[in-house]
Amino acid sequence: MAVVCAAPGSTFSKQLLFFFLVLVLFCDGCQKVSLQVPSHLKAETPVGKVNLEECLKSPSLILSSDPAFRILEDGTIYTTHDLLLSSEKRGFSILLSDGQGQEQKELEIVLSAREKKTFRKRHTKEPVHKRSKRRWAPIPCSLMENSLGPFPQHIQQIQSDAAQNYTIFYSISGPGVDKEPFNLFYIEKDTGDIYCTRSIDREEYDQFLVYGYATTADGYAPDYPLPLLFKVEDDNDNAPYFENKLTIFSVPENCRSGTSVGQVTAIDKDEPGTLHTRLKYKILLQIPDHPKHFSIHPDTGVITTTTPFLDREKCDTYKLVMEVRDMGGQPFGLFTTGTITISLEDENDNPPSFTQTSYTAEVDENRVDVEILRMKVHDLDLPNTPHWKAVYTILQGNEKGNFKITTDPNTNEGVLCVVKPLNYEVSRQVTLQIGVLNEAQFTNAANTQPPTMCTTTVTVKVKDSDEGPECQPPVKVIQSKDGLPAGQELLGYKAMDPETSSGEGLRYKKVGDEDNWFDINEITGDLTTVKVLDRESKFVKNNQYNISVVAMDTVGRSCTGTLVVLLEDFNDHPPQIDKEVTICQQEKDFAVLEPVDLDGPDNGPPFQFFLDNSSSKLWTLESQDDKRAILRQRHNLNYNYYSVPIQIQDRHGLSARHVLSVRVCDCTVPTECRMAVKEERDAKPNIILGKWAILAMVLGSALLLCILFTCFCVTTTKRTVKKCFPDDVAQQNLIVSNTEGPGEEVTEANIRLPTQTANICDTSTSVGTLGGQGIKTQQNFEMVKGGYTLESNKGGGHHTLESSKGGVLGAADTGRYAYTDWQTFTQPRLGEKVYLCGQAEEHKHCEDYVRSYNYEGKGSMAGSVGCCSDRQEEEGLEFLDHLEPKFRTLAKTCVKK
């Protein structure tokens, strides 16, 4: 398939188009127009397009001489019904007229039908030619954007080599044909001529890829589809425009020349890289226009400053009218204008200045925290910015710190206040020099000079007032010796009345004296000691004791001062040490002694340590670094308490003797040893309770012997004795507390009472004591003679009741003894036993007595009873193993205690 192209985009076509345009400019526009059209035209088919404006500018009336055609305002010709053109040409005229009918033009149109090919049919018996494998890539055809026609405009022709032998029909498809935009192109199926029906906007469609087809009458395609590329040549139909409608730039004032302000950008929709999109920028107008401060780069659109004299205080905003033009800025290029705004940023190029060169103010003496003056300043910089806000400073006259100046954030005024009281008697007038600057540092612009600080003078007059006494200085220090006795006088605190410059008429009162060491003289303010001054007192801090004193005038005005008594140290305290020391044998065999001296460092260490001669056999004492000593065992001692006397002496020879209680213990830490000692000490009361329980058992045994002797005597006399005891004698005696039933029943067999009547109920009451222990007997009982005997180890003698009585009684008294005899015999014996029990710790008596013993972890359930009883085989107390029921209860109770 071959392509014959007379494309408008080629070099030849461009030259031809240029020649045609020039010809049109110099010839009459209303010439005859010839159009080639198909022989058969359907209704409403576009025939072509003519340029009506070349014939008549802005025609208001357009008419066709042939009703088969109608003409639109843009010059497009359409058929009104189906037409069949003969071999002859067909013509008609287009009548043009203006609105008033003064000018009329006529444009002649000639339509000629294309020649029809001789139809040659391919027979089926003919051999089928193979498709050619050779293919030519056709030259892209160009279409002029916004072409004026006439339309349809011939743009290209395609031909197939098979047309030499067969009748070939041509067709096309693709964008502009059967795709958007529809019906832009069409092809003559017989000739292969391709036409464009209307103008094209390149910004909407820049190219079209259309495929051409060649087929025989029976649908056979001898060639492959042929791609056809139609490129749209750009027309400069779009003016450039600024990208941002509202553009605002900012630049600091007083900036250097050549400082970049900003860059403007414009957009052109025409084809990039062509002259149509080559843009140029320029500034048309500056508002205000004098002097010129800005320039713009014509190609990049960058705006820069041209002078260093931009002053915000003179003009804070500039407006620039900009132009952007295509075609490289040529006069025939399209252009657009726009306006940009440039704002100047404030710089601190204007120093603040006082509105007055001097000020005067007044204030009462002794007034504080009072405002006395406000000062205004003038600053041309932008308000409420650090470049405008003022900072005030007192340069001279405030050496004592009586004044303070601050800035009012709302008005930017300087506020001068008095913060420490002024004294009229000292100074009646104060002159201040005050300077002012801005919060921000002054700019270093090239066209500005560093300013000097603006200053002003303020004269403050102090007004006199009658004030109270003054306590100056607030704290006064006096010295005194440590240990100063009571009744001594010290110089007190002195106040002064500023009006008289003396202390006459003032009264003093003590308001602070923690330990009440002093009395104060109301008139002079002097102090008198009422206690001995002690530097080591808890009320003394850093050798100082403070006293607060109030001085008051006649009208009640007062001031308060502090008197500090500085105590000089006196060596009145010997070194002290902890009296209890524990040595844990498992860890070390020594103890470190660290004495403390309540006196000052001059009366303290170095210490000297001395060991008493009585302890030198068991202990050694070594001094260490003059502040400590090591107490060491000469050999491993038994675990026990030891008393170790030592003497400690300070540097001036003041010493004290201390008796240390050293505990040698089998432990690793002292706390374990102390716990064991505590348990051992807690266990000792159990032994004491056991002794009292034993004493109660002895008394019960004595009472039991009395009853047995009485029963024996009654039995031997064979007398009938009237019972004076109740029947439930056994039940009214001691019973085990957890027994819910009655005790054992007491029968005659248990208690053998004499048959004869005894005077045990009628006897007189007598009281006896055992060893001074307060044991009372309430009745005299007659004891049976020949009863049990008691022996004593003391002196090795054998004592009986008979021997204690002093002889043999008469016949009338044979066989019984009175209770007084029994008391006479037992009282010294029991007293002796009790006394020996109390002397048991001296280890001087027989093994039967109570002895001290080491702690073995747990106390005995029953206390020792040996010290309160004689040996059983010598004194015959076997009857204690066979007690009657009421005495068993007593014995059990005593044992449990």
C-alpha positions in Angstrom: 0.0 0.0 0.0 1.5 3.4 -1.0 0.8 6.7 0.6 0.6 10.0 -1.3 0.6 12.8 1.1 0.3 16.5 0.5 0.2 17.2 4.2 0.0 20.7 5.5 2.8 19.9 7.9 5.4 19.2 5.3 7.9 21.8 4.1 6.3 22.0 0.7 2.9 22.3 2.2 4.0 25.0 4.5 5.5 27.0 1.6 2.3 26.5 -0.3 0.2 27.6 2.6 2.3 30.7 3.0 2.0 31.5 -0.7 -1.8 31.0 -0.5 -2.2 33.2 2.5 -0.2 36.0 0.8 -2.3 35.6 -2.3 -5.4 35.9 -0.3 -4.2 39.1 1.3 -3.6 40.8 -2.1 -6.6 39.4 -4.0 -10.3 39.8 -3.8 -11.7 37.3 -1.2 -14.9 36.6 -3.2 -13.4 34.2 -5.7 -15.0 31.0 -7.0 -14.4 28.0 -4.8 -14.2 24.5 -6.3 -14.9 21.5 -4.2 -14.6 17.8 -5.1 -17.2 15.7 -3.5 -18.5 12.1 -3.9 -21.0 11.5 -6.6 -23.6 10.5 -4.1 -24.2 12.8 -1.1 -26.6 11.9 1.7 -28.7 14.5 3.6 -27.1 16.6 6.3 -23.6 15.6 5.0 -20.9 18.3 5.3 -19.7 19.2 1.8 -17.0 21.6 2.8 -16.2 24.8 4.5 -15.4 28.3 3.1 -14.0 31.4 4.8 -16.9 33.9 4.6 -15.0 36.7 6.4 -12.6 37.0 3.5 -15.5 38.0 1.3 -17.5 40.1 3.8 -16.6 41.0 7.3 -19.2 40.0 9.8 -22.1 39.2 7.4 -25.5 39.2 9.1 -27.4 37.5 6.3 -26.1 34.3 4.6 -28.3 32.7 1.8 -27.8 29.8 -0.7 -29.0 30.1 -4.3 -29.5 26.3 -4.3 -32.1 25.0 -1.8 -30.2 21.6 -1.8 -27.5 23.3 0.3 -27.5 25.4 3.5 -24.6 27.4 4.9 -23.7 27.9 8.6 -22.3 31.1 10.0 -18.8 29.6 10.2 -18.9 28.8 6.4 -19.7 25.0 6.6 -21.8 23.8 3.7 -24.4 21.0 4.4 -26.8 19.1 2.1 -30.5 19.4 2.9 -31.4 16.1 1.1 -29.8 13.2 -0.8 -28.0 14.2 -3.9 -26.7 12.3 -6.9 -24.1 14.3 -8.9 -23.7 13.6 -12.7 -20.5 13.7 -14.5 -21.1 17.4 -15.1 -20.2 20.0 -12.5 -22.8 21.6 -10.3 -22.6 25.1 -9.0 -24.5 27.5 -6.7 -23.8 30.9 -5.1 -23.7 32.1 -1.5 -25.2 35.5 -1.0 -23.7 37.7 1.8 -25.2 40.9 3.1 -24.6 43.2 6.1 -27.4 44.2 8.5 -28.4 47.4 6.8 -28.2 46.0 3.2 -25.7 48.6 2.1 -23.0 46.0 1.1 -23.7 42.7 -0.5 -21.3 40.0 -1.8 -21.6 36.8 -3.8 -19.4 33.8 -3.5 -19.6 31.1 -6.2 -19.3 27.5 -5.3 -18.5 24.7 -7.9 -19.0 21.0 -7.0 -17.4 18.4 -9.1 -17.9 14.6 -8.8 -14.8 12.4 -8.5 -14.2 10.0 -11.4 -15.5 6.5 -10.7 -13.1 3.6 -11.2 -13.9 0.6 -13.4 -15.1 -2.2 -11.2 -12.9 -5.2 -11.6 -14.0 -8.3 -9.7 -11.5 -10.8 -8.5 -12.5 -14.3 -9.8 -12.2 -17.2 -7.4 -10.4 -19.3 -10.0 -7.6 -16.7 -10.2 -4.6 -17.4 -8.2 -4.5 -15.6 -4.9 -1.5 -13.3 -4.7 0.4 -13.5 -1.5 0.5 -10.4 0.6 3.6 -8.3 0.3 5.9 -8.5 3.3 7.3 -5.1 2.5 5.8 -2.2 4.5 6.5 1.5 4.4 6.2 3.6 7.5 4.4 6.6 6.1 5.6 10.1 6.7 3.6 11.7 9.6 1.2 14.2 8.1 0.7 17.5 9.9 -2.5 19.4 10.4 -2.6 23.1 11.2 -4.3 24.0 14.4 -7.2 26.3 14.0 -7.0 25.9 10.2 -9.4 28.1 8.3 -10.2 25.6 5.5 -11.8 25.3 3.1 -13.3 22.1 4.5 -13.3 19.3 3.8 -9.5 19.7 3.6 -7.5 17.1 1.7 -4.7 15.9 4.0 -3.5 12.6 2.6 -4.1 9.7 0.1 -3.3 6.0 0.5 -3.1 3.5 -2.4 -2.6 -0.2 -2.6 -0.4 -2.0 -5.2 -3.3 -4.5 -5.6 -5.3 -1.7 -7.2 -3.5 -2.5 -10.4 -5.2 -5.8 -10.7 -8.4 -5.5 -8.6 -10.9 -3.0 -7.5 -9.8 -1.9 -4.1 -12.0 -0.1 -1.4 -10.3 1.9 1.3 -11.4 2.6 4.9 -9.9 4.1 8.1 -10.6 3.7 11.8 -9.3 5.2 15.1 -9.5 8.5 17.0 -11.2 11.2 14.9 -13.1 8.5 12.9 -15.0 6.1 15.0 -13.6 7.3 18.3 -13.6 10.7 20.0 -13.7 13.1 18.3 -16.1 11.5 15.9 -16.3 12.3 12.1 -13.2 14.5 12.2 -11.6 12.4 9.3 -13.1 10.5 6.4 -11.7 8.7 3.4 -12.9 8.2 -0.2 -13.3 4.5 -0.4 -12.6 4.5 -4.2 -9.6 6.8 -4.3 -8.1 6.5 -0.8 -8.2 10.3 -0.3 -8.4 11.3 3.4 -10.1 14.6 4.3 -10.4 16.7 7.5 -13.9 18.1 8.1 -13.2 20.8 10.7 -10.5 22.7 12.6 -8.6 21.1 15.5 -7.5 22.4 18.9 -4.0 21.2 19.6 -4.3 21.8 23.3 -7.1 19.2 23.2 -5.7 16.7 20.7 -2.1 17.0 19.7 -2.0 13.9 17.4 -4.2 11.2 15.9 -3.1 7.6 15.2 -5.5 6.3 12.4 -5.3 2.9 10.7 -6.0 2.5 6.9 -7.4 -0.6 5.3 -7.5 -1.9 1.7 -10.0 -4.6 0.8 -11.5 -6.2 -2.4 -15.2 -6.3 -3.1 -15.4 -9.7 -1.5 -13.7 -8.5 1.6 -10.3 -9.8 0.9 -7.4 -7.7 2.4 -4.3 -7.9 0.2 -2.3 -5.7 2.6 -1.8 -5.3 6.3 -3.5 -2.3 8.1 -1.5 0.8 7.6 -0.9 3.1 10.6 -1.3 6.8 9.8 0.0 9.5 12.3 -1.6 12.9 12.0 0.2 15.5 14.1 -1.4 18.8 14.8 0.9 21.8 14.3 0.7 24.3 17.2 -0.9 27.7 16.6 -0.1 30.5 19.0 -3.7 30.8 20.2 -3.1 30.8 24.0 -1.8 33.8 25.8 0.4 33.1 28.9 -1.1 33.8 32.3 0.3 34.1 35.9 0.0 30.9 38.0 -1.2 32.7 41.1 -3.9 35.3 40.9 -2.8 36.9 44.2 0.9 37.1 44.8 2.4 38.6 48.0 6.1 38.8 48.8 7.9 40.2 51.8 11.5 41.6 52.2 13.2 43.1 55.2 13.6 46.9 55.2 17.1 48.3 54.7 18.2 45.1 52.9 21.2 45.1 50.6 20.9 45.8 46.9 20.3 42.6 44.9 18.3 40.9 47.7 15.9 38.3 46.2 12.3 39.2 46.8 10.5 36.4 45.1 9.8 34.7 41.7 6.7 35.0 39.6 5.7 32.1 37.2 3.4 32.1 34.2 1.8 29.2 32.2 1.3 29.0 28.4 -0.8 26.1 27.1 0.8 26.1 23.7 3.3 23.5 22.6 6.4 23.6 25.0 9.8 24.2 23.5 8.5 26.4 20.7 8.5 30.1 20.2 4.8 30.1 21.3 5.8 29.3 24.9 9.0 31.3 25.1 8.0 33.9 27.8 9.4 37.2 28.8 8.7 39.1 32.0 8.9 42.8 32.7 7.7 45.4 35.3 5.3 47.8 33.8 4.6 50.0 36.8 5.8 50.4 40.5 3.3 51.9 43.0 4.6 54.2 44.4 6.8 54.7 41.4 9.7 56.8 42.9 12.3 55.8 43.5 12.6 52.5 41.6 13.5 49.8 44.1 12.8 46.6 42.2 13.8 44.8 39.0 12.8 41.4 37.4 14.8 38.9 35.4 13.1 38.7 32.0 13.5 34.9 31.6 13.3 33.5 35.2 10.8 36.0 36.7 13.0 36.6 39.8 12.4 40.0 41.5 15.3 41.6 43.3 16.0 44.9 45.0 18.0 47.6 43.2 18.7 50.0 46.2 19.4 49.5 49.9 17.1 52.3 50.9 13.8 50.5 51.6 12.4 52.1 54.7 9.2 50.6 56.2 8.6 53.8 58.2 8.2 55.7 54.9 6.4 53.1 52.8 5.5 49.7 54.1 4.0 48.2 50.9 4.8 48.3 47.2 2.7 47.1 44.2 4.2 46.0 40.9 2.2 45.7 37.7 3.8 42.8 35.8 3.6 41.6 32.1 4.4 38.2 30.7 4.5 37.9 26.8 5.2 34.9 24.6 7.0 34.7 21.2 10.1 35.7 23.1 8.7 39.1 24.1 8.1 40.1 20.4 5.5 42.8 20.0 3.1 40.4 18.1 3.3 37.9 20.9 0.4 37.3 23.2 0.6 38.7 26.7 -1.1 39.0 30.1 -0.6 41.5 33.0 -0.9 40.9 36.7 -0.2 42.7 40.0 2.0 41.5 42.9 2.3 43.0 46.4 5.6 43.4 48.2 5.5 44.1 52.0 8.5 45.4 53.9 9.4 43.6 57.1 10.2 45.8 60.2 13.7 46.0 61.4 14.9 47.6 64.6 16.4 50.7 62.9 14.7 53.3 65.1 15.9 53.6 68.7 13.4 54.6 71.4 13.6 58.1 72.9 12.2 59.7 76.0 9.5 62.4 75.4 11.1 64.4 78.2 14.7 65.1 79.1 14.1 65.1 82.9 11.4 64.1 85.4 10.6 64.9 89.1 8.9 62.7 91.6 8.1 62.7 95.4 7.8 59.8 97.9 7.3 59.6 101.7 10.2 58.1 103.6 9.8 54.4 104.7 7.2 53.8 101.9 7.8 50.6 99.9 6.2 49.0 96.9 4.8 52.2 95.7 4.7 53.7 92.1 6.2 57.2 91.9 6.6 57.9 88.2 5.7 56.9 84.6 7.9 57.8 81.6 6.8 57.6 78.0 9.1 56.9 75.0 8.7 57.4 71.2 9.6 54.6 68.7 8.9 54.5 65.0 9.2 50.8 64.7 6.2 48.4 64.3 4.2 48.5 67.6 3.8 45.5 69.8 7.0 43.9 68.4 10.3 43.3 70.1 11.6 46.2 67.9 9.2 48.6 69.6 8.9 47.3 73.1 11.1 49.2 75.5 13.5 48.0 78.2 14.4 50.5 80.9 17.5 50.5 83.0 18.6 52.6 86.1 22.1 53.6 85.2 23.1 55.7 88.2 21.7 56.6 91.7 20.4 53.2 92.7 23.4 51.8 94.4 21.5 50.8 97.5 18.7 49.1 95.5 15.9 51.4 96.7 14.3 51.7 93.2 13.1 49.3 90.5 11.8 50.2 87.0 9.6 48.0 84.9 7.8 48.2 81.5 4.0 48.4 81.2 3.2 45.8 78.5 0.1 47.8 77.4 1.4 51.3 77.1 5.2 50.6 76.8 5.8 53.2 79.6 8.5 52.9 82.2 7.1 52.5 85.7 9.5 53.6 88.5 8.8 52.1 92.0 10.3 52.2 95.5 11.2 48.7 96.7 13.3 49.6 99.8 12.4 52.4 102.2 14.1 55.7 101.9 15.3 57.6 105.0 14.8 61.4 105.1 17.4 61.8 107.8 20.0 60.1 105.6 19.1 61.5 102.2 16.5 64.1 101.3 16.8 63.8 97.5 18.0 61.1 95.1 18.9 61.7 91.5 18.6 58.8 89.1 19.8 58.4 85.5 17.6 56.0 83.4 18.3 54.6 79.9 16.0 52.8 77.5 16.6 50.3 74.7 14.5 47.8 72.7 14.0 44.1 73.4 15.5 43.3 70.0 19.0 44.2 69.1 19.5 47.2 66.9 19.9 46.3 63.2 23.3 46.2 61.5 22.1 47.6 58.2 24.7 49.1 55.9 22.9 52.5 55.7 22.3 52.9 59.5 24.6 54.0 62.3 24.5 52.2 65.7 22.6 54.6 68.0 23.5 55.7 71.5 21.3 54.8 74.4 18.7 57.5 75.1 18.8 58.6 78.8 16.9 60.9 81.1 17.3 62.2 84.6 14.8 61.6 87.4 14.9 63.6 90.7 13.2 61.9 93.6 12.4 64.1 96.6 12.0 62.3 100.0 9.3 63.7 102.3 9.9 63.6 106.0 7.6 61.6 108.4 7.6 60.8 112.1 8.6 57.1 112.1 9.2 54.8 115.1 12.5 53.5 116.5 15.1 51.8 114.2 16.8 48.6 115.1 20.1 48.9 113.2 21.8 46.6 112.6 19.0 44.0 112.6 21.4 41.4 114.1 24.0 42.3 116.8 26.6 39.8 118.1 28.1 39.8 121.6 30.6 37.3 123.1 30.4 35.5 126.4 32.3 32.7 128.1 30.9 29.2 128.3 29.8 28.4 131.8 29.2 32.0 132.8 27.2 31.8 136.1 23.8 33.3 136.9 23.6 37.0 137.9 26.2 38.2 135.4 25.4 41.3 133.2 25.9 41.5 129.5 25.6 44.4 127.0 22.2 44.2 125.4 20.6 45.4 122.1 20.5 49.2 121.5 17.9 50.8 119.2 17.7 54.5 118.1 15.0 57.0 117.4 15.9 58.6 114.0 14.1 61.8 114.9 16.4 62.4 117.9 19.3 60.2 116.9 19.3 58.7 120.4 17.8 55.8 122.3 16.2 58.0 125.1 12.6 57.2 125.9 12.7 53.7 124.4 11.6 50.6 126.3 13.0 47.1 125.7 11.2 43.8 125.9 12.4 40.2 125.4 10.3 38.2 123.0 12.5 35.3 122.2 14.6 33.3 124.7 14.2 29.6 124.1 15.8 28.3 127.4 15.1 31.5 129.4 18.8 32.2 130.0 18.5 36.0 130.5 16.5 38.8 132.0 16.4 42.2 130.2 16.6 45.7 131.6 13.5 47.5 130.3 15.3 50.9 130.1 18.8 50.1 129.0 18.2 46.8 127.2 21.1 45.1 129.0 20.9 41.4 129.8 21.4 39.5 133.1 22.0 35.8 133.2 19.5 33.7 135.2 21.1 30.3 134.3 24.6 29.1 133.8 25.5 29.5 130.1 26.2 26.1 128.5 27.6 25.9 125.0 26.7 22.3 124.8 23.0 23.0 125.3 20.6 21.8 122.7 19.4 25.3 122.2 22.9 26.5 121.1 23.5 26.2 117.3 27.0 26.8 116.0 28.1 28.2 119.4 25.3 30.8 119.1 22.3 31.5 121.3 19.7 33.9 119.8 17.6 36.4 121.7 14.8 38.5 120.1 14.3 42.0 121.5 11.6 44.6 120.8 12.3 48.3 121.2 9.2 50.5 121.7 8.7 54.2 121.9 6.1 56.1 124.0 3.3 55.9 121.3 3.7 52.2 120.7 5.8 52.1 117.6 8.4 49.4 117.7 11.2 47.6 115.9 12.6 44.1 116.4 16.3 43.2 116.6 18.2 40.0 117.2 21.0 39.6 119.8 23.3 36.7 119.1 25.3 35.5 122.1 28.5 33.9 120.8 29.7 31.4 123.5 33.4 30.8 123.8 34.1 27.1 124.5 35.3 26.1 127.9 36.7 22.6 128.7 33.9 21.6 131.1 32.9 18.2 129.7 35.2 15.1 129.9 35.0 12.5 127.1 32.0 10.2 127.2 31.6 6.7 125.9 28.9 4.0 125.6 29.0 1.8 128.7 27.8 -1.4 127.0 30.1 -3.2 124.6 29.6 -6.6 122.9 32.4 -8.7 121.5 31.2 -11.5 119.1 33.8 -14.2 119.2 33.0 -15.6 115.8 33.8 -12.3 114.1 36.6 -10.6 116.2 38.1 -10.7 119.6 38.1 -7.0 120.2 35.9 -4.0 120.5 36.4 -0.4 119.1 35.8 2.4 121.6 34.8 5.8 120.2 34.4 8.4 122.9 32.6 11.7 122.3 33.5 15.1 123.8 30.8 17.7 123.9 33.3 20.5 124.0 34.6 22.1 120.9 37.6 20.8 118.8 40.1 22.9 120.8 39.0 21.0 124.0 38.5 17.6 122.5 40.9 15.0 120.9 43.5 13.7 120.9 42.3 11.4 123.7 44.4 9.2 126.0 43.1 5.9 127.2 44.1 4.1 130.5 43.1 0.6 131.6 42.5 -0.1 135.3 45.0 -2.5 136.8 42.2 -4.9 137.9 41.4 -5.6 134.3 44.9 -5.8 132.8 45.0 -9.6 133.3 42.1 -10.2 131.0 42.2 -7.1 128.7 44.5 -4.8 126.7 43.7 -1.3 125.6 45.4 0.2 122.5 45.0 3.8 121.3 44.3 4.4 117.7 44.5 7.7 115.7 44.1 9.7 119.0 40.3 9.4 118.7 39.6 5.7 119.2 40.9 2.8 121.1 40.8 -1.0 120.8 39.8 -3.1 123.8 41.2 -6.6 123.1 41.1 -9.9 125.1 44.4 -11.3 126.2 43.0 -14.8 125.7 39.6 -16.3 124.8 37.2 -15.6 127.6 34.1 -17.5 128.6 30.8 -16.2 127.3 29.7 -13.9 130.1 29.5 -10.3 131.3 32.7 -8.5 132.3 33.2 -5.2 134.0 36.2 -3.3 132.6 37.1 0.1 134.3 38.9 2.5 132.0 39.8 6.2 132.1 39.6 8.7 129.1 41.4 12.0 129.1 41.2 14.9 126.5 44.0 17.1 125.3 43.9 19.4 128.3 43.9 16.6 130.9 40.2 16.6 131.7 39.3 12.9 132.3 36.5 10.7 133.5 36.4 7.1 134.7 34.0 4.7 133.0 33.1 1.1 133.9 32.3 -0.7 130.7 30.0 -3.7 130.7 31.6 -6.0 128.2 29.6 -9.0 127.0 31.6 -11.8 125.4 29.2 -13.8 123.3 29.1 -16.6 120.7 27.5 -14.6 117.8 28.3 -12.9 114.5 26.4 -9.7 115.1 25.8 -8.0 118.5 22.0 -8.0 118.0 21.9 -11.8 118.2 23.7 -11.8 121.5 21.4 -9.2 123.0 18.4 -11.3 122.1 19.9 -14.3 123.9 20.6 -12.2 127.0 17.1 -10.9 126.9 15.6 -14.4 126.8 17.9 -15.5 129.7 16.9 -12.6 131.8 13.2 -13.2 131.0 13.6 -16.8 132.1 14.8 -15.8 135.7 11.4 -15.0 137.1 10.4 -18.6 136.5 13.0 -19.6 139.2 11.7 -17.1 141.7 8.1 -18.3 141.2 9.3 -21.8 141.9 10.7 -20.8 145.3 7.4 -19.3 146.3 5.6 -22.4 145.1 8.0 -24.6 147.2 7.3 -22.3 150.3 3.6 -22.8 149.7 4.1 -26.6 149.7 6.1 -26.4 153.0 3.3 -24.4 154.6 0.8 -26.9 153.3 2.9 -29.8 154.7 3.0 -28.1 158.1 -0.7 -27.7 158.1 -1.0 -31.3 157.2 1.2 -32.4 160.1 -1.0 -30.4 162.5 -4.1 -32.1 161.3 -2.5 -35.6 161.4 -1.3 -35.0 165.0 -4.7 -33.9 166.0 -6.4 -36.9 164.4 -3.8 -39.2 166.1 -4.4 -37.7 169.5 -8.2 -38.0 169.1 -7.9 -41.7 168.1 -5.7 -42.7 171.0 -7.9 -41.1 173.7 -10.9 -43.0 172.3 -13.1 -40.2 173.1 -16.3 -39.3 171.3 -15.8 -36.0 169.8 -18.6 -34.0 168.4 -17.9 -32.9 164.8 -17.4 -29.3 164.4 -16.6 -29.6 160.7 -19.3 -29.8 158.1 -20.1 -33.1 156.4 -18.6 -32.0 153.1 -15.2 -31.2 154.6 -13.4 -32.5 151.6 -15.6 -30.8 149.1 -15.0 -27.3 150.7 -11.3 -27.5 150.3 -9.1 -26.9 147.2 -10.4 -28.7 144.1 -8.7 -28.9 140.7 -10.2 -26.0 138.7 -11.0 -28.0 135.6 -13.0 -30.7 137.6 -16.7 -30.3 136.9 -17.7 -32.8 139.6 -17.2 -32.8 143.4 -14.0 -33.9 145.0 -13.3 -37.2 146.6 -15.6 -38.2 149.3 -14.1 -37.9 152.8 -15.1 -40.8 155.1 -14.2 -41.8 158.5 -11.6 -44.1 157.1 -9.8 -41.2 155.5 -9.8 -39.0 158.6 -9.2 -40.9 161.8 -10.7 -38.6 164.5 -10.5 -39.6 168.2 -13.6 -40.9 169.7 -13.3 -38.6 172.6 -14.3 -35.0 172.4 -11.5 -32.6 172.0 -11.3 -29.0 172.6 -10.2 -28.2 169.1 -13.2 -26.1 168.4 -13.2 -24.3 171.8 -9.6 -23.5 172.0 -8.5 -19.9 172.0 -7.1 -18.3 169.0 -3.4 -17.6 168.8 -1.1 -16.2 166.1 2.4 -17.4 165.3 4.9 -16.5 162.6 7.5 -18.6 160.7 10.7 -16.8 160.2 9.0 -13.4 160.0 7.1 -14.5 156.8 3.7 -13.6 158.1 2.3 -17.2 158.3 -0.6 -17.2 160.7 -2.2 -20.1 162.6 -5.7 -19.5 163.8 -6.2 -22.4 166.3 -4.4 -24.4 169.0 -4.5 -28.1 168.3 -3.5 -30.8 170.7 -1.0 -33.1 169.1 -0.6 -36.8 169.9 2.4 -37.6 171.8 4.9 -39.8 170.2 4.2 -38.4 166.7 6.7 -37.9 163.9 10.1 -36.4 164.7 11.9 -33.7 162.8 15.6 -33.8 162.3 18.0 -31.0 161.5 21.3 -31.0 159.7 22.4 -27.9 161.6 24.8 -28.9 164.3 24.3 -32.6 163.6 21.9 -32.9 166.5 18.7 -35.0 166.6 15.8 -32.9 167.7 12.5 -34.3 168.8 9.3 -32.7 170.0 10.1 -34.1 173.5 13.5 -32.3 173.5 12.0 -29.1 172.3 9.3 -29.3 175.0 12.0 -29.4 177.6 11.1 -32.6 179.6 8.6 -35.3 180.3 5.1 -34.2 181.2 2.9 -35.5 183.8 0.5 -38.4 183.6 -2.4 -36.2 182.8 -0.5 -34.9 179.7 0.8 -38.2 178.5 0.1 -39.0 174.8 -0.7 -35.5 173.6 1.0 -32.2 173.0 -0.6 -28.7 172.6 -0.3 -26.9 169.3 1.9 -24.2 171.0 4.5 -26.9 171.6 4.4 -27.9 167.9 4.7 -24.2 167.0 7.7 -23.7 169.3 9.4 -26.7 167.6 8.7 -25.9 163.9 8.9 -22.1 163.9 12.7 -21.8 164.2 13.3 -24.7 161.9 11.1 -23.3 159.0 12.6 -19.8 159.5 16.1 -21.3 159.2 15.1 -23.1 155.9 13.7 -19.9 154.4 16.8 -17.9 155.3 19.1 -20.6 153.8 17.0 -20.5 150.6 17.6 -16.8 150.3 21.4 -17.3 150.7 21.6 -20.0 148.0 23.6 -17.9 145.5 26.6 -17.7 147.8 27.1 -21.5 147.4 27.9 -22.0 151.1 25.3 -24.6 152.0 24.5 -28.2 151.1 23.7 -29.4 147.6 20.1 -29.5 148.4 19.8 -25.7 148.1 18.9 -23.8 145.0 21.9 -22.8 142.8 22.4 -20.5 139.9 22.7 -22.3 136.5 23.5 -21.4 133.0 20.8 -20.8 130.4 20.1 -24.1 128.6 17.2 -23.0 126.4 14.2 -23.8 128.5 13.2 -23.5 132.1 12.2 -26.4 134.3 8.5 -27.3 134.6 8.9 -27.6 138.4 10.9 -25.4 140.6 13.5 -26.7 143.1 12.2 -27.7 146.5 15.4 -28.8 148.1 16.0 -25.7 150.1 12.7 -25.9 151.9 12.9 -29.6 153.0 15.2 -31.7 155.1 16.6 -35.0 154.0 13.8 -37.4 153.9 15.6 -40.4 155.4 16.6 -38.4 158.4 13.5 -36.4 159.1 10.8 -39.0 158.3 8.5 -37.2 155.8 7.4 -40.3 154.0 3.9 -39.4 154.7 4.1 -36.7 152.0 3.9 -39.5 149.5 0.6 -40.7 150.9 -1.4 -37.5 151.3 -5.2 -37.5 151.7 -7.4 -36.2 148.9 -7.7 -32.6 150.1 -3.9 -32.3 150.4 -3.2 -33.8 147.1 -5.2 -31.0 145.5 -3.1 -28.5 147.3 0.1 -30.2 146.2 -0.9 -30.3 142.6 -1.7 -26.6 142.6 1.6 -25.7 144.1 3.5 -27.8 141.5 1.7 -26.2 138.6 2.6 -22.7 139.7 
